[in-house]
């Protein structure tokens, strides 16, 4: 008997839950508030008067043609995700848009962005029916197949979009916007899904795909820029015929770069003369223990005797040479070859930072 009661209770609960099925897009609960009306004005009792009227607590009239009650779509909105470097969601209300800033290594931001927009549409199988390069384009129909409602009826939703790009005259900024311009539904589930949020989410999803495509392409650009930024170092000779290191960067870049390099190798810069391209240094192979907390001198990394050295940088706009003097004598070609490994590695490491 107890089992039968439990069974009947379970069946009844299932039946009730089935009858009260609510799509995930639809709010649950009571919606009596949608029928609420303003109360009649208060009337004074016989022989009494109402206080002087005031608009302090007046409820303003509203006019809206939007959804109310259970017709409101409660799906969480898809946010524009600025996953690409230099991107940020556009804050203009009512726009599904993102702003891009030009980054190092990008020769033409608008052209780059427009190309990736078209690549995204191509990958998703979305055709382009109209195009004004770097300004706007209109897509063909893009379909989405869903099962909706309690009976899981199939609905096919097709949408068309307009993609607009705003570019200022300096061409270092880009605003990319996606707008839904047309929509149609077909299938047994037609009309079940409320619009509004779902359509806005479709705009944001397409824009996010474009941003992700741009982020992926950026990685290739950054990698190429990083490789290009690494300085090439080779043993050579300076203009005076002394053994030296040759680097493929101009003097204006090599001069400040070498200040960090020589300090990290263990040299202490005691004086400098940029017009002569000369650093006057002291080298100490083992700095030893010091109680002076301000002593940040790096431990020597080179197979060199302790002492005073002059490091001379000469160059033009394209390349430079680095010559090391011990006293008045330049290091020999054998010394240059022997010290090449740690010196070249430090130059490359510092140039990549």
GIRACOR-V994716 format. One record per helix or strand of 3 or more residues. SS is the DSSP state (h for helix, s for strand). FROM is the first residue (numbers start at 1). TO is the last residue. If there is no record, write none. Layout:
SS|FROM|TO + SS|FROM|TO
//
This chain:
h|2|19 + h|32|35 + h|69|71 + s|87|89 + s|97|101 + h|109|123 + s|128|132 + s|136|139 + s|142|148 + s|153|166 + s|173|186 + h|197|229 + s|233|237 + s|243|247 + h|251|265 + s|267|273 + s|278|283 + s|307|315 + s|320|326 + h|333|351
//
